[in-house]
Amino acid sequence: MWGIYWRYLVSLVLVLILSATLDYQFGLLDGTEYLSFKPTIVWVSIAIVLSLFALIQSKGLPYVFLGYRLSINGNVWKKFNTILISFFIALSILNYVVYMVAGLEFWKIYKLFGQTSLLIIFPLFSAWYVVRQSKT
């Protein structure tokens, strides 16, 4: 389980570093007027990449990062990929809703503590799910 967790965190950090580097170098997100839309765009972009990769590789992008070392059924990888896509879409929707409903000050607190907590806790539950499904 811990192997899945740390690999997930490493891949997430690499994706965030890549998106931050691309934003800094090319100004990809400079066209947005509000600061709050940047995380929404990043989370949707990650979900789109995962979805597009699922069309190429049936087991999804997590299988490429984790699958060759773990002996888990292909259906579990598909479910895990679907859970990841749903999670990032939910993060983007939640980010937008919190900003629009609660305002900028609460959004800053949510962004600092809420999304960070979700990004740390979610891999634990998803790893637990994968381990539980692989045993059945």
Secondary structure as UniProt FT lines:
FT   HELIX           2..26
FT   TURN            28..31
FT   TURN            35..36
FT   HELIX           37..56
FT   TURN            58..59
FT   HELIX           61..62
FT   HELIX           63..67
FT   TURN            68..69
FT   HELIX           74..102
FT   HELIX           104..109
FT   HELIX           110..114
FT   HELIX           115..135
//
